[in-house]
């Protein structure tokens, strides 16, 4: 990751966007609701890459997915990138390009396309409605469809696949490793671990932790107001009672970091934890055979 210098605690709240911030977000392709006008987002160019939006057949409809991979013949290990609640905006696309520059094929499917585009919305209530429309059943099916798409591509090393996710996507990354044998490893960035069961979200990561198919690295903030550290402790206890992949999973908690500390376009960004977490994520993929 490019080194950024930014004083902590000096950025405006996510909740109070100026017209200038809205304009900058829209122009740059970032999530409108969360974008900070003072942000200095990392930009990874597409030189040497194939970077495009592809269409994945998910049965009821085609869903768009952003794909970045090296522009050269060969088979590449695959990382499925799961978005935040804000959808497939520029930050998520940049994550894919960062991975592609390192020799991965990275694909980020749009789970929210049936209900709208959360990235262009400035009202969080509307974003909640868009996200809530994506049921557990639909997400699992879209993930299966994405894996089927990847496996059919000549550039994919289908024996070496991993998943990573941010915020909302962090929880989905845990669930993906619990449900799909294709994933040799996962990295979950500050994803919720526990919650109330609903018709659309019947299960949460802690309930399925004992039967992971691939070990997960959990990267969390000690100052995350939305994910209390006791829920991390509950997840650790569940993993300790599980299979080999569950017991091999690990957590790294950055004591002073808030939620979304890796999101370089938001006031929550913290350079130190973000860079350390990214380094650990890449090492995790490599140590678990996805490189």
PEHU-V566057 format. One record per helix or strand. SS is the DSSP state (a for helix, b for strand). FROM is the first residue (numbers start at 1). LEN is the number of residues. If there is no record, write none. Layout:
ss=SS from=FROM len=LEN
ss=SS from=FROM len=LEN
This chain:
ss=a from=19 len=10
ss=b from=49 len=9
ss=b from=62 len=9
ss=b from=76 len=7
ss=a from=90 len=12
ss=b from=105 len=5
ss=a from=118 len=3
ss=a from=124 len=9
ss=a from=136 len=16
ss=b from=156 len=11
ss=a from=168 len=12
ss=b from=183 len=7
ss=a from=205 len=7
ss=b from=215 len=7
ss=a from=229 len=12
ss=a from=244 len=5
ss=b from=250 len=5
ss=a from=271 len=17
